[in-house]
Amino acid sequence: MTYPRYQLDCGWNALLPRREANPSLQHDIEVDVAIVGAGWTGIAAAKRWHELAPTDAITLLDSSEIGEGNPGRNSGFLLQIALAEDANPKQIERMAQCNELSGETMAQIVAEVQQSGHQVDLQRAGTYRAAASRIGLKSLNKYRAFLEAARLPFEELNRHALRERLGSDFYQQGLYSPDCYLAQPAAVIRALAAQLPNDIQLYENTPALSLKNAPGGWRVTTPNGNVTCRKLMLANNAFSKELGVGGSRLVAMYTFAGLTPVLGDEQLAGLGTDTNWGLLPTHRLGSTLRRTADGRLLIRSMYGYEKEHSQHRIEAELAKRVRRRFPALANTEFEHVWGGAVGFTLNGGALWGEAKPGLFVSAGCNGGGTVKGTLLGRLLVDKAHGMNVPDVPKLFGRASWMPPEPLRTIGFHIASTVESWHGRHEL
């Protein structure tokens, strides 16, 4: 499939008022630039292209609807500094540049959301990282070393402090960093889409099925019409590989979330003194948690290789992980559960740049596609216009080669089994 067909609706989007989708493409069109994927990367790219070439005809294609697709299915962490996997104190100059770019991009996102006039839950609440076992503590110490070397602010927390703030005895030790916004992601992406200039065409429920060279550029085939363009940009993350770009470097990894109803006062009193918090795991297979501003608990965990799990399996596994952290919520059911596809690369590097003449791609954000995806979308447009841009492969890495199937699938399941065993106390 060239796009995800989700069996479960996005919980974040379900909490928002109904939105009228833009029409789907119903005829052939010719434009200067077409962008596949109206998410964080694609919307940022469309706006940037319009800034640089305001008379160009620009079209955005999305297989879903704004807020319902991948951009609204994440956990709502908008990080201003490097992810833990990037925490390397020996490369502090590189990371300082990454963080400066990320901070500038985050400021742009906040400004656009404010200009939209939408009521959006977007707060600089910071983020916790916490470890429950020896393997988690090892990763936590690595991240602490980065924060110290970068002279970034953070707070160390022992088990008692974590229990007081978050209401859980599950974790042994943690760090709090203020450099993160927590958001209702479906509301944010709706607000950003609302800020698109009126002369940018946005077609929703219009998946790109295939692409090929055409005289003077490229042709994108959709169910009910073709788009012919001079320049083509793929901002559909892992699914660019299904259109012939990045097949040896990308996989679609599904992660799964559960969101409770608004909790009662007694339940909320047991969730600590911090009333709006987010926690990222120190182990890659651990669980992401959020207590939302409106009094819900979100958990995101589990992986599915190139496919979505069943609703029953998602609910059962996520409920078990909630119980381990919050026994008092053992009988609390989820109001919404859903999955979302993430573009992963073997080494964590990005697939970014001009893949073929006139065909540009930004994919493989490895779970950091909100702020980083926005940044890379803008920079990709600058590159397409021949401007000087930061050395993206040097700063964010270059996606490495992966073995072909079935070796790739076999390797994933072996690695996942080993990682799950070693990190079993963090799950």
C-alpha positions as a Python dict, from the first residue, in 0.01 Angstrom:
ca = {
    (1, 'M'): (0, 0, 0),
    (2, 'T'): (123, 349, -87),
    (3, 'Y'): (-61, 492, 216),
    (4, 'P'): (-192, 365, 554),
    (5, 'R'): (-550, 241, 583),
    (6, 'Y'): (-615, 259, 953),
    (7, 'Q'): (-876, 35, 1111),
    (8, 'L'): (-905, 257, 1420),
    (9, 'D'): (-990, 627, 1429),
    (10, 'C'): (-742, 875, 1576),
    (11, 'G'): (-835, 941, 1938),
    (12, 'W'): (-697, 1295, 1941),
    (13, 'N'): (-901, 1390, 1636),
    (14, 'A'): (-1215, 1233, 1782),
    (15, 'L'): (-1200, 1478, 2073),
    (16, 'L'): (-1220, 1780, 1842),
    (17, 'P'): (-1524, 1937, 1674),
    (18, 'R'): (-1606, 1794, 1334),
    (19, 'R'): (-1407, 1953, 1053),
    (20, 'E'): (-1518, 1983, 692),
    (21, 'A'): (-1253, 1820, 475),
    (22, 'N'): (-1129, 1973, 153),
    (23, 'P'): (-1257, 1799, -161),
    (24, 'S'): (-1058, 1516, -315),
    (25, 'L'): (-898, 1553, -656),
    (26, 'Q'): (-1148, 1464, -931),
    (27, 'H'): (-968, 1564, -1252),
    (28, 'D'): (-624, 1603, -1407),
    (29, 'I'): (-427, 1914, -1315),
    (30, 'E'): (-90, 2070, -1401),
    (31, 'V'): (104, 2263, -1136),
    (32, 'D'): (453, 2389, -1069),
    (33, 'V'): (506, 2180, -756),
    (34, 'A'): (318, 1891, -600),
    (35, 'I'): (373, 1776, -243),
    (36, 'V'): (260, 1431, -130),
    (37, 'G'): (165, 1433, 237),
    (38, 'A'): (-7, 1721, 417),
    (39, 'G'): (155, 1667, 756),
    (40, 'W'): (419, 1852, 953),
    (41, 'T'): (675, 1824, 671),
    (42, 'G'): (441, 1876, 379),
    (43, 'I'): (257, 2178, 518),
    (44, 'A'): (585, 2344, 616),
    (45, 'A'): (724, 2275, 268),
    (46, 'A'): (417, 2418, 95),
    (47, 'K'): (431, 2739, 298),
    (48, 'R'): (803, 2780, 241),
    (49, 'W'): (768, 2726, -134),
    (50, 'H'): (497, 2989, -144),
    (51, 'E'): (726, 3232, 42),
    (52, 'L'): (1005, 3182, -212),
    (53, 'A'): (791, 3159, -527),
    (54, 'P'): (448, 3314, -456),
    (55, 'T'): (333, 3290, -818),
    (56, 'D'): (399, 2914, -848),
    (57, 'A'): (100, 2681, -850),
    (58, 'I'): (133, 2451, -549),
    (59, 'T'): (-72, 2141, -472),
    (60, 'L'): (-79, 1935, -153),
    (61, 'L'): (-213, 1580, -165),
    (62, 'D'): (-310, 1382, 144),
    (63, 'S'): (-443, 1029, 161),
    (64, 'S'): (-649, 1107, 470),
    (65, 'E'): (-797, 1417, 637),
    (66, 'I'): (-615, 1683, 837),
    (67, 'G'): (-600, 1564, 1198),
    (68, 'E'): (-701, 1207, 1124),
    (69, 'G'): (-384, 1092, 948),
    (70, 'N'): (-35, 1027, 1083),
    (71, 'P'): (41, 1387, 1191),
    (72, 'G'): (-242, 1375, 1445),
    (73, 'R'): (-167, 1025, 1572),
    (74, 'N'): (151, 1094, 1768),
    (75, 'S'): (181, 1151, 2144),
    (76, 'G'): (202, 1529, 2126),
    (77, 'F'): (565, 1587, 2226),
    (78, 'L'): (725, 1879, 2038),
    (79, 'L'): (1088, 1861, 2144),
    (80, 'Q'): (1311, 2165, 2126),
    (81, 'I'): (1627, 1961, 2188),
    (82, 'A'): (1772, 1634, 2062),
    (83, 'L'): (1605, 1303, 2127),
    (84, 'A'): (1779, 1075, 2374),
    (85, 'E'): (1912, 859, 2091),
    (86, 'D'): (2104, 1164, 1967),
    (87, 'A'): (2260, 1235, 2307),
    (88, 'N'): (2631, 1220, 2228),
    (89, 'P'): (2845, 1459, 2435),
    (90, 'K'): (3141, 1401, 2201),
    (91, 'Q'): (2951, 1575, 1922),
    (92, 'I'): (2828, 1868, 2124),
    (93, 'E'): (2889, 2127, 1850),
    (94, 'R'): (2674, 1932, 1605),
    (95, 'M'): (2400, 1888, 1861),
    (96, 'A'): (2410, 2256, 1955),
    (97, 'Q'): (2341, 2345, 1593),
    (98, 'C'): (2059, 2090, 1572),
    (99, 'N'): (1904, 2228, 1889),
    (100, 'E'): (1932, 2586, 1769),
    (101, 'L'): (1751, 2496, 1446),
    (102, 'S'): (1488, 2298, 1639),
    (103, 'G'): (1430, 2587, 1878),
    (104, 'E'): (1379, 2833, 1592),
    (105, 'T'): (1138, 2590, 1424),
    (106, 'M'): (939, 2542, 1743),
    (107, 'A'): (903, 2917, 1780),
    (108, 'Q'): (764, 2932, 1424),
    (109, 'I'): (512, 2657, 1502),
    (110, 'V'): (392, 2837, 1815),
    (111, 'A'): (357, 3165, 1625),
    (112, 'E'): (154, 3004, 1347),
    (113, 'V'): (-77, 2828, 1592),
    (114, 'Q'): (-138, 3157, 1770),
    (115, 'Q'): (-205, 3336, 1441),
    (116, 'S'): (-459, 3072, 1338),
    (117, 'G'): (-703, 3179, 1608),
    (118, 'H'): (-776, 2813, 1687),
    (119, 'Q'): (-815, 2706, 2047),
    (120, 'V'): (-521, 2466, 2078),
    (121, 'D'): (-371, 2291, 2378),
    (122, 'L'): (-2, 2372, 2323),
    (123, 'Q'): (204, 2439, 2635),
    (124, 'R'): (574, 2446, 2717),
    (125, 'A'): (537, 2193, 2996),
    (126, 'G'): (871, 2018, 2958),
    (127, 'T'): (923, 1643, 2957),
    (128, 'Y'): (1032, 1370, 3195),
    (129, 'R'): (1254, 1076, 3116),
    (130, 'A'): (1259, 798, 3369),
    (131, 'A'): (1413, 454, 3416),
    (132, 'A'): (1280, 151, 3599),
    (133, 'S'): (1580, -83, 3565),
    (134, 'R'): (1954, -105, 3513),
    (135, 'I'): (1930, -89, 3135),
    (136, 'G'): (1707, 216, 3157),
    (137, 'L'): (1944, 385, 3400),
    (138, 'K'): (2229, 334, 3156),
    (139, 'S'): (2041, 525, 2887),
    (140, 'L'): (1934, 790, 3136),
    (141, 'N'): (2295, 850, 3238),
    (142, 'K'): (2392, 889, 2874),
    (143, 'Y'): (2126, 1153, 2827),
    (144, 'R'): (2232, 1332, 3145),
    (145, 'A'): (2588, 1349, 3010),
    (146, 'F'): (2459, 1517, 2695),
    (147, 'L'): (2251, 1772, 2885),
    (148, 'E'): (2547, 1856, 3107),
    (149, 'A'): (2790, 1888, 2816),
    (150, 'A'): (2541, 2105, 2626),
    (151, 'R'): (2479, 2315, 2937),
    (152, 'L'): (2106, 2261, 2902),
    (153, 'P'): (1883, 2292, 3208),
    (154, 'F'): (1750, 1979, 3374),
    (155, 'E'): (1644, 1848, 3711),
    (156, 'E'): (1732, 1511, 3862),
    (157, 'L'): (1453, 1322, 4035),
    (158, 'N'): (1467, 1018, 4263),
    (159, 'R'): (1188, 764, 4307),
    (160, 'H'): (1018, 970, 4579),
    (161, 'A'): (1017, 1288, 4370),
    (162, 'L'): (880, 1102, 4067),
    (163, 'R'): (608, 947, 4281),
    (164, 'E'): (511, 1289, 4415),
    (165, 'R'): (494, 1453, 4072),
    (166, 'L'): (363, 1171, 3854),
    (167, 'G'): (189, 941, 4099),
    (168, 'S'): (384, 626, 4007),
    (169, 'D'): (630, 408, 4200),
    (170, 'F'): (735, 231, 3879),
    (171, 'Y'): (1048, 437, 3813),
    (172, 'Q'): (1375, 443, 4006),
    (173, 'Q'): (1521, 766, 3874),
    (174, 'G'): (1441, 1038, 3625),
    (175, 'L'): (1528, 1370, 3465),
    (176, 'Y'): (1306, 1665, 3388),
    (177, 'S'): (1388, 1897, 3097),
    (178, 'P'): (1189, 2216, 3033),
    (179, 'D'): (1269, 2218, 2659),
    (180, 'C'): (953, 2052, 2527),
    (181, 'Y'): (600, 2154, 2436),
    (182, 'L'): (309, 1921, 2503),
    (183, 'A'): (22, 1944, 2260),
    (184, 'Q'): (-303, 1805, 2131),
    (185, 'P'): (-139, 1706, 1801),
    (186, 'A'): (-454, 1681, 1590),
    (187, 'A'): (-550, 2033, 1699),
    (188, 'V'): (-203, 2167, 1618),
    (189, 'I'): (-190, 2019, 1268),
    (190, 'R'): (-541, 2151, 1199),
    (191, 'A'): (-428, 2498, 1304),
    (192, 'L'): (-116, 2480, 1085),
    (193, 'A'): (-322, 2364, 786),
    (194, 'A'): (-563, 2653, 841),
    (195, 'Q'): (-268, 2890, 790),
    (196, 'L'): (-198, 2767, 436),
    (197, 'P'): (-223, 3052, 184),
    (198, 'N'): (-552, 3044, -5),
    (199, 'D'): (-385, 2985, -342),
    (200, 'I'): (-226, 2656, -229),
    (201, 'Q'): (-452, 2372, -338),
    (202, 'L'): (-508, 2108, -67),
    (203, 'Y'): (-677, 1786, -173),
    (204, 'E'): (-774, 1550, 108),
    (205, 'N'): (-869, 1182, 78),
    (206, 'T'): (-645, 1179, -230),
    (207, 'P'): (-373, 915, -199),
    (208, 'A'): (-81, 909, -438),
    (209, 'L'): (-93, 565, -600),
    (210, 'S'): (212, 589, -825),
    (211, 'L'): (450, 835, -982),
    (212, 'K'): (653, 845, -1301),
    (213, 'N'): (857, 1079, -1514),
    (214, 'A'): (658, 1307, -1744),
    (215, 'P'): (766, 1564, -2002),
    (216, 'G'): (917, 1849, -1808),
    (217, 'G'): (876, 1687, -1468),
    (218, 'W'): (667, 1423, -1290),
    (219, 'R'): (319, 1277, -1292),
    (220, 'V'): (142, 1155, -978),
    (221, 'T'): (-152, 919, -1022),
    (222, 'T'): (-439, 940, -773),
    (223, 'P'): (-771, 748, -777),
    (224, 'N'): (-960, 1011, -979),
    (225, 'G'): (-700, 1232, -1142),
    (226, 'N'): (-337, 1285, -1236),
    (227, 'V'): (-113, 1566, -1116),
    (228, 'T'): (160, 1676, -1357),
    (229, 'C'): (428, 1897, -1201),
    (230, 'R'): (772, 2044, -1262),
    (231, 'K'): (890, 1956, -912),
    (232, 'L'): (766, 1682, -682),
    (233, 'M'): (822, 1652, -308),
    (234, 'L'): (751, 1339, -105),
    (235, 'A'): (659, 1422, 253),
    (236, 'N'): (472, 1100, 329),
    (237, 'N'): (748, 955, 546),
    (238, 'A'): (770, 573, 542),
    (239, 'F'): (527, 544, 252),
    (240, 'S'): (764, 716, 11),
    (241, 'K'): (919, 371, -29),
    (242, 'E'): (594, 243, -176),
    (243, 'L'): (627, 511, -444),
    (244, 'G'): (974, 391, -536),
    (245, 'V'): (1190, 613, -313),
    (246, 'G'): (1379, 477, -12),
    (247, 'G'): (1277, 114, -37),
    (248, 'S'): (1617, -4, 84),
    (249, 'R'): (1632, 246, 370),
    (250, 'L'): (1285, 277, 526),
    (251, 'V'): (1032, 68, 715),
    (252, 'A'): (687, 160, 841),
    (253, 'M'): (677, 84, 1212),
    (254, 'Y'): (339, 107, 1380),
    (255, 'T'): (308, 222, 1739),
    (256, 'F'): (-10, 216, 1946),
    (257, 'A'): (-183, 451, 2187),
    (258, 'G'): (-463, 438, 2440),
    (259, 'L'): (-641, 741, 2586),
    (260, 'T'): (-868, 724, 2889),
    (261, 'P'): (-1183, 928, 2947),
    (262, 'V'): (-1148, 1234, 3168),
    (263, 'L'): (-1059, 1088, 3507),
    (264, 'G'): (-1242, 1162, 3831),
    (265, 'D'): (-1103, 1386, 4102),
    (266, 'E'): (-997, 1092, 4319),
    (267, 'Q'): (-815, 925, 4031),
    (268, 'L'): (-643, 1250, 3933),
    (269, 'A'): (-533, 1309, 4291),
    (270, 'G'): (-339, 983, 4265),
    (271, 'L'): (-151, 1100, 3953),
    (272, 'G'): (79, 1340, 4132),
    (273, 'T'): (106, 1714, 4173),
    (274, 'D'): (197, 1791, 3812),
    (275, 'T'): (-130, 1839, 3624),
    (276, 'N'): (7, 1839, 3268),
    (277, 'W'): (305, 1615, 3212),
    (278, 'G'): (469, 1391, 2955),
    (279, 'L'): (719, 1111, 3004),
    (280, 'L'): (941, 956, 2739),
    (281, 'P'): (1098, 614, 2797),
    (282, 'T'): (1472, 567, 2825),
    (283, 'H'): (1445, 230, 2650),
    (284, 'R'): (1332, 224, 2289),
    (285, 'L'): (1062, -35, 2362),
    (286, 'G'): (939, 138, 2677),
    (287, 'S'): (614, 330, 2718),
    (288, 'T'): (542, 695, 2654),
    (289, 'L'): (296, 852, 2900),
    (290, 'R'): (101, 1173, 2926),
    (291, 'R'): (-137, 1327, 3173),
    (292, 'T'): (-327, 1575, 2959),
    (293, 'A'): (-440, 1922, 3058),
    (294, 'D'): (-804, 1808, 3054),
    (295, 'G'): (-737, 1519, 3296),
    (296, 'R'): (-684, 1211, 3080),
    (297, 'L'): (-404, 955, 3078),
    (298, 'L'): (-239, 853, 2751),
    (299, 'I'): (-4, 561, 2704),
    (300, 'R'): (182, 480, 2384),
    (301, 'S'): (374, 156, 2351),
    (302, 'M'): (426, -160, 2143),
    (303, 'Y'): (549, -193, 1787),
    (304, 'G'): (403, -354, 1478),
    (305, 'Y'): (629, -422, 1183),
    (306, 'E'): (461, -285, 869),
    (307, 'K'): (110, -356, 1002),
    (308, 'E'): (-148, -254, 1258),
    (309, 'H'): (-241, -480, 1550),
    (310, 'S'): (-600, -569, 1634),
    (311, 'Q'): (-798, -349, 1870),
    (312, 'H'): (-826, -630, 2123),
    (313, 'R'): (-451, -684, 2135),
    (314, 'I'): (-378, -312, 2161),
    (315, 'E'): (-624, -264, 2448),
    (316, 'A'): (-501, -567, 2640),
    (317, 'E'): (-129, -486, 2611),
    (318, 'L'): (-166, -118, 2688),
    (319, 'A'): (-395, -184, 2986),
    (320, 'K'): (-134, -420, 3130),
    (321, 'R'): (134, -152, 3106),
    (322, 'V'): (-91, 108, 3267),
    (323, 'R'): (-158, -128, 3560),
    (324, 'R'): (214, -175, 3620),
    (325, 'R'): (256, 199, 3659),
    (326, 'F'): (-77, 299, 3811),
    (327, 'P'): (-245, 9, 3995),
    (328, 'A'): (-530, 235, 4103),
    (329, 'L'): (-632, 269, 3737),
    (330, 'A'): (-654, -108, 3683),
    (331, 'N'): (-1027, -93, 3610),
    (332, 'T'): (-1015, 218, 3391),
    (333, 'E'): (-1095, 144, 3028),
    (334, 'F'): (-970, 337, 2729),
    (335, 'E'): (-1204, 575, 2552),
    (336, 'H'): (-991, 557, 2237),
    (337, 'V'): (-715, 331, 2109),
    (338, 'W'): (-537, 371, 1776),
    (339, 'G'): (-219, 310, 1582),
    (340, 'G'): (12, 526, 1379),
    (341, 'A'): (289, 453, 1130),
    (342, 'V'): (637, 594, 1188),
    (343, 'G'): (915, 606, 929),
    (344, 'F'): (1214, 426, 1080),
    (345, 'T'): (1565, 388, 945),
    (346, 'L'): (1827, 140, 1060),
    (347, 'N'): (2075, 397, 1190),
    (348, 'G'): (1832, 674, 1281),
    (349, 'G'): (1947, 895, 992),
    (350, 'A'): (1713, 1083, 760),
    (351, 'L'): (1625, 1011, 398),
    (352, 'W'): (1650, 1366, 270),
    (353, 'G'): (1740, 1548, -47),
    (354, 'E'): (1697, 1522, -422),
    (355, 'A'): (1638, 1154, -494),
    (356, 'K'): (1608, 1199, -871),
    (357, 'P'): (1611, 1511, -1090),
    (358, 'G'): (1315, 1721, -980),
    (359, 'L'): (1206, 1466, -717),
    (360, 'F'): (1275, 1557, -354),
    (361, 'V'): (1210, 1355, -40),
    (362, 'S'): (1211, 1407, 337),
    (363, 'A'): (1140, 1087, 528),
    (364, 'G'): (1260, 872, 814),
    (365, 'C'): (1209, 1105, 1108),
    (366, 'N'): (1223, 804, 1344),
    (367, 'G'): (948, 927, 1574),
    (368, 'G'): (1066, 1290, 1579),
    (369, 'G'): (858, 1413, 1288),
    (370, 'T'): (685, 1708, 1453),
    (371, 'V'): (955, 1970, 1499),
    (372, 'K'): (1230, 1796, 1303),
    (373, 'G'): (991, 1713, 1020),
    (374, 'T'): (880, 2076, 1001),
    (375, 'L'): (1242, 2192, 990),
    (376, 'L'): (1347, 1941, 724),
    (377, 'G'): (1047, 2027, 508),
    (378, 'R'): (1144, 2393, 500),
    (379, 'L'): (1511, 2316, 436),
    (380, 'L'): (1421, 2079, 153),
    (381, 'V'): (1241, 2360, -27),
    (382, 'D'): (1543, 2587, 21),
    (383, 'K'): (1760, 2316, -132),
    (384, 'A'): (1519, 2277, -426),
    (385, 'H'): (1561, 2651, -491),
    (386, 'G'): (1940, 2627, -493),
    (387, 'M'): (1987, 2807, -163),
    (388, 'N'): (2262, 2738, 87),
    (389, 'V'): (2130, 2509, 360),
    (390, 'P'): (2284, 2343, 665),
    (391, 'D'): (2447, 2007, 600),
    (392, 'V'): (2145, 1794, 691),
    (393, 'P'): (2317, 1453, 655),
    (394, 'K'): (2599, 1574, 880),
    (395, 'L'): (2360, 1716, 1139),
    (396, 'F'): (2085, 1454, 1139),
    (397, 'G'): (2252, 1155, 977),
    (398, 'R'): (2194, 979, 646),
    (399, 'A'): (1967, 675, 634),
    (400, 'S'): (2173, 358, 591),
    (401, 'W'): (2100, 55, 376),
    (402, 'M'): (1876, -223, 507),
    (403, 'P'): (1882, -585, 394),
    (404, 'P'): (1598, -689, 163),
    (405, 'E'): (1298, -897, 260),
    (406, 'P'): (1257, -1151, 408),
    (407, 'L'): (1586, -1087, 590),
    (408, 'R'): (1460, -748, 706),
    (409, 'T'): (1149, -894, 870),
    (410, 'I'): (1345, -1179, 1026),
    (411, 'G'): (1604, -935, 1159),
    (412, 'F'): (1338, -711, 1310),
    (413, 'H'): (1169, -996, 1496),
    (414, 'I'): (1499, -1129, 1629),
    (415, 'A'): (1614, -784, 1740),
    (416, 'S'): (1274, -705, 1890),
    (417, 'T'): (1272, -1028, 2089),
    (418, 'V'): (1622, -964, 2225),
    (419, 'E'): (1546, -599, 2305),
    (420, 'S'): (1219, -692, 2474),
    (421, 'W'): (1398, -941, 2696),
    (422, 'H'): (1675, -704, 2798),
    (423, 'G'): (1432, -417, 2849),
    (424, 'R'): (1148, -621, 2996),
    (425, 'H'): (1145, -419, 3320),
    (426, 'E'): (1092, -98, 3121),
    (427, 'L'): (790, -219, 2922),
}
